[in-house]
């Protein structure tokens, strides 16, 4: 199939990485897929161009040849608007001695990959979960067994190209007889014509169906991870392999915990006396209540780590830590008894004289709030 610039067709730069090329192909393939655009010849033609462009740029050898010569057939020939491979150049000067090529164009096509987005919560990500999903994909038509023709009939060899998928035009030139080859318009370069189309798939050879599959999400999975299920994408055509299913996981934010790799971060608010004297609190972790040991003299912003109470890792199942960030609750209002005790505490530090002679900072602050 003759196409234009594969980079322009996929909308990527000549320096695009393999992942960028694949991402662009998937996006365009979903947009112009024949099953999404039934009875739309323009979309079908666009899909063919996208597929051909991707077959060039996804193959390192083909891409290198194209980047060097402007063609995947070898040294490009771009003089006077003509372009082609070695065979086309030979035919240009000497003619096609054997007439049209006897090589038949393959009608086999690989099925497209499918992406399914799944949301889970943090607890499910911590323990792992099995969940059934339902998704739509193209499957081989059972009515015609993927032939596209009505039962009792079969596709016929195209009379225009004799089953080669291409037609050859020969004309005289100053260099002799010149032959050029182009995709056969009568059969869409498939080499066959279906006169009696299957009523179920309308000759498309596939139909869209809903399938169900159980997905096993491993403990410790992270947002953006993709689970790969080969052969569960769109069915191929002819001897083409089926595409794959990729389940992309997204973990919903948790109101109490923030994840950082295998560690979990949380916040605890303690009283001023507990910060000064130290204490052991019961703290609700992700799955269970744990002992939070606060050492004496803990300052605001301190972090206390509890090993083994974080998230597991997918590879080795070891768990990270639960890291608790400490805030200290400074009361905005105190009772008279509490104020007196605070003043006594401050005096005991030796920072002030008698309260009646030299009011402390705390005392002045309390008076302002009355």
C-alpha positions in Angstrom: 0.0 0.0 0.0 1.5 3.4 -1.0 1.2 6.0 1.7 2.7 9.4 2.4 5.1 10.4 5.1 4.5 8.0 8.0 5.6 10.6 10.6 3.0 13.0 9.3 0.3 10.4 9.2 0.8 9.5 12.9 1.4 13.1 13.8 4.8 12.5 15.5 8.2 14.1 15.0 11.1 12.3 13.3 12.8 12.0 16.7 9.8 10.4 18.4 10.5 7.5 20.7 9.0 4.0 20.2 6.5 4.6 23.0 5.4 8.0 21.5 4.8 6.3 18.2 2.8 3.5 19.7 0.7 5.9 21.8 -0.1 8.0 18.7 -1.0 4.9 16.7 -3.3 3.6 19.4 -5.1 6.9 19.7 -5.7 7.2 15.9 -6.5 3.5 15.5 -9.3 3.8 18.0 -10.6 6.9 16.3 -10.7 5.5 12.7 -11.2 1.8 13.4 -13.7 0.3 10.9 -15.8 -1.1 13.7 -16.3 2.3 15.2 -17.0 3.9 11.7 -19.2 1.4 9.9 -19.9 2.1 6.2 -17.3 4.9 6.2 -14.8 4.4 3.3 -12.8 7.5 4.3 -12.3 6.2 7.8 -11.4 2.8 6.6 -8.8 4.2 4.2 -7.4 6.4 7.0 -7.2 3.3 9.2 -5.2 1.5 6.5 -2.8 4.4 6.2 -2.3 4.6 10.0 -1.7 0.9 10.2 0.9 1.0 7.4 2.6 4.0 8.9 2.9 2.2 12.2 4.2 -1.0 10.6 7.1 1.2 9.2 7.9 3.2 12.2 7.5 0.4 14.8 10.1 -1.7 12.9 13.6 -0.4 13.6 15.0 -1.7 10.2 12.2 -0.3 8.2 12.3 3.0 10.0 16.0 3.3 9.5 15.6 2.6 5.7 12.8 5.2 5.5 14.8 7.8 7.4 17.8 7.3 5.1 16.1 6.8 1.7 12.5 8.1 2.1 11.3 4.6 1.3 11.3 1.2 3.1 12.2 -0.6 -0.2 15.8 0.7 -0.3 17.3 3.8 -1.9 14.5 6.3 -2.6 14.2 7.9 -6.0 12.7 11.3 -5.7 13.4 13.1 -9.0 10.6 14.7 -10.9 8.0 13.6 -8.3 8.8 9.9 -8.7 9.5 7.7 -5.7 9.9 3.9 -5.4 12.2 1.0 -4.5 14.8 -0.8 -6.6 12.1 -2.9 -8.3 10.1 0.2 -9.4 13.3 1.8 -10.8 14.1 -1.3 -12.7 10.6 -1.5 -14.1 10.7 2.2 -15.0 13.7 1.7 -17.4 13.2 -1.8 -18.6 9.5 -2.4 -18.3 7.9 -5.2 -16.3 9.1 -8.2 -18.3 6.9 -10.7 -16.5 3.8 -8.5 -16.5 2.0 -8.0 -13.2 3.6 -9.5 -10.1 2.4 -12.9 -9.1 2.8 -12.2 -5.4 -0.6 -12.1 -3.8 -1.3 -9.4 -1.3 -2.0 -10.9 2.2 -5.4 -10.1 3.7 -4.2 -11.1 7.1 -4.3 -8.3 9.7 -3.4 -8.2 13.3 -6.0 -7.1 15.8 -5.7 -3.8 17.7 -4.7 -3.6 21.3 -7.4 -2.5 23.8 -7.0 -0.3 27.0 -9.3 -0.7 30.0 -9.1 1.8 32.9 -9.8 0.4 36.4 -10.2 2.3 39.6 -9.5 0.8 43.0 -9.0 2.1 46.5 -5.8 2.2 48.6 -6.9 -0.8 50.8 -7.5 -2.9 47.7 -4.1 -1.9 46.3 -2.6 -2.9 49.6 -4.1 -6.4 49.8 -4.6 -7.2 46.1 -8.0 -8.0 44.6 -9.7 -10.1 42.0 -12.4 -8.4 40.0 -14.4 -9.2 36.9 -14.5 -6.6 34.1 -16.7 -6.3 31.0 -15.3 -4.7 27.8 -16.2 -4.5 24.2 -13.9 -5.8 21.5 -14.0 -7.1 17.9 -14.3 -10.9 17.7 -14.3 -13.2 14.6 -17.8 -13.5 13.2 -19.2 -16.9 14.0 -21.8 -16.8 11.3 -19.2 -16.7 8.5 -16.2 -18.0 10.4 -14.4 -14.7 9.6 -14.7 -15.1 5.8 -17.1 -12.1 5.4 -19.2 -14.1 2.9 -22.7 -15.6 3.3 -22.8 -19.3 4.3 -22.4 -21.5 1.2 -20.5 -18.8 -0.7 -16.9 -17.6 -0.6 -14.9 -14.5 -1.6 -14.1 -14.4 -5.3 -10.7 -13.6 -6.9 -10.7 -10.0 -8.0 -10.8 -9.9 -11.8 -9.1 -6.5 -11.9 -5.9 -7.5 -10.2 -6.2 -11.3 -10.6 -5.9 -11.7 -6.8 -2.6 -9.8 -6.5 -4.2 -6.7 -4.8 -2.4 -4.4 -7.2 -2.8 -3.3 -10.8 0.0 -2.6 -13.2 -0.1 0.2 -15.8 2.4 0.1 -18.7 3.2 3.1 -20.9 5.9 4.1 -23.4 8.6 6.5 -22.3 11.8 7.8 -23.7 13.6 5.0 -21.8 11.3 2.3 -23.2 8.2 0.7 -21.7 7.5 1.9 -18.1 5.4 0.0 -15.7 3.9 1.3 -12.5 2.0 -0.5 -9.8 -0.9 0.8 -7.6 -3.3 -0.7 -5.1 -6.3 -2.2 -6.7 -9.3 0.1 -6.2 -11.9 -2.7 -7.0 -11.0 -4.9 -4.1 -9.3 -2.4 -1.8 -5.9 -4.2 -2.3 -7.3 -7.4 -0.7 -7.2 -9.5 -3.9 -10.7 -10.8 -3.3 -14.3 -9.4 -3.7 -17.2 -10.5 -1.5 -20.3 -10.4 -3.6 -22.7 -12.0 -1.1 -21.7 -10.4 2.2 -22.5 -12.1 5.5 -25.6 -10.5 7.0 -24.2 -10.6 10.5 -20.9 -8.8 10.0 -21.8 -7.1 6.7 -18.6 -8.5 5.2 -16.3 -7.0 7.9 -15.4 -10.5 9.1 -15.7 -9.4 12.7 -18.4 -8.2 15.0 -18.2 -6.2 18.3 -19.1 -8.2 21.4 -19.0 -7.7 25.1 -16.7 -10.1 27.0 -16.1 -10.7 30.7 -12.7 -11.4 32.2 -11.4 -11.8 35.8 -8.6 -9.5 36.6 -6.1 -10.3 39.3 -4.6 -7.1 40.8 -1.4 -7.9 42.8 -0.8 -6.4 46.2 1.3 -3.3 46.1 0.3 -2.2 42.6 0.8 1.5 41.9 -1.2 4.1 39.9 -0.5 3.9 36.2 0.6 0.2 36.3 -0.7 -1.8 33.3 -1.7 -5.5 33.5 -1.1 -7.3 30.2 -3.6 -9.9 29.0 -2.3 -11.2 25.6 -4.9 -12.2 22.9 -7.8 -10.4 24.6 -7.8 -7.4 22.4 -9.5 -7.2 18.9 -9.5 -10.4 16.9 -7.2 -10.5 13.9 -8.4 -11.0 10.3 -7.4 -14.2 8.5 -4.2 -15.5 10.1 -3.6 -12.3 11.9 -3.0 -12.5 15.6 -5.4 -11.0 18.1 -4.5 -7.8 19.9 -3.8 -7.6 23.6 -5.8 -6.2 26.5 -4.1 -3.7 28.8 -5.8 -3.0 32.2 -4.4 0.3 33.5 -4.9 0.8 37.3 -5.7 4.1 39.0 -5.8 4.3 42.8 -8.3 6.7 44.3 -6.8 9.2 46.8 -7.3 8.3 50.5 -8.5 11.0 52.9 -6.1 10.0 55.7 -3.1 8.5 54.0 -0.7 9.6 51.3 1.4 7.1 49.5 5.1 7.5 48.6 6.3 4.3 47.0 5.9 1.6 49.7 5.6 4.1 52.5 2.4 5.7 53.8 2.2 9.1 55.3 -0.4 10.2 57.9 -0.9 13.0 60.4 -1.5 12.9 64.2 -2.4 15.8 66.4 -1.2 15.5 70.1 -1.5 17.8 73.1 1.3 20.0 74.4 1.7 17.9 77.6 2.0 14.7 75.5 4.6 16.4 73.4 6.6 17.5 76.4 6.2 14.3 78.6 5.9 11.7 75.9 3.1 9.1 75.5 1.9 6.1 73.7 -1.3 6.6 71.6 -3.6 4.2 69.7 -3.4 5.2 66.1 -5.6 3.9 63.3 -3.4 2.6 60.5 -4.6 1.5 57.0 -5.8 -1.9 58.3 -5.4 -2.0 62.0 -4.8 0.1 65.2 -1.1 0.4 66.1 0.8 1.8 69.0 2.2 5.3 68.3 5.1 5.9 70.7 5.7 9.6 71.1 9.0 10.4 72.8 9.4 13.1 75.4 10.3 16.5 73.9 8.6 15.9 70.5 8.5 19.0 68.4 5.9 20.0 65.8 6.8 18.5 62.4 8.5 15.5 63.9 8.1 12.2 62.1 7.5 8.9 63.8 8.1 5.8 61.6 6.3 2.5 62.3 8.0 -0.3 60.2 5.9 -2.8 58.3 2.7 -0.8 58.4 3.1 0.7 54.9 2.4 -0.8 51.5 3.7 -4.0 50.1 5.9 -4.1 47.0 4.8 -6.2 44.0 8.1 -7.9 43.6 9.2 -9.1 47.0 6.0 -8.4 49.1 8.0 -6.6 51.8 6.1 -3.7 53.4 7.2 -0.2 53.8 6.7 2.0 56.8 3.8 4.1 58.2 5.3 7.6 58.7 3.2 9.8 61.1 3.8 13.5 61.0 3.2 15.1 64.4 1.2 18.4 64.9 0.8 19.9 68.4 -2.6 21.2 69.4 -2.1 24.7 71.0 -5.4 25.6 72.6 -6.8 29.0 71.8 -8.7 29.2 75.1 -7.7 28.1 78.6 -9.6 27.9 81.9 -8.3 30.0 84.8 -6.8 26.9 86.4 -5.0 26.0 83.2 -3.6 29.6 82.8 -2.3 29.5 86.4 -0.6 26.2 85.7 0.9 27.5 82.5 2.3 30.5 84.3 3.7 28.4 87.1 5.3 26.2 84.5 6.9 29.2 82.8 8.1 30.6 86.1 9.7 27.2 86.9 11.9 27.6 83.8 13.4 30.7 85.4 12.7 33.0 82.4 10.6 35.6 84.3 10.2 37.3 87.7 7.1 37.3 89.8 4.0 37.7 87.8 2.8 40.7 89.7 6.0 42.7 89.1 6.7 41.7 85.5 3.8 40.2 83.6 4.9 37.3 81.5 4.3 37.0 77.7 1.7 34.3 78.3 -0.1 36.4 80.9 -0.2 39.4 78.6 -1.5 37.3 75.8 -4.2 35.8 78.0 -5.3 39.3 79.2 -5.6 40.5 75.6 -8.0 37.6 74.8 -10.4 38.4 77.7 
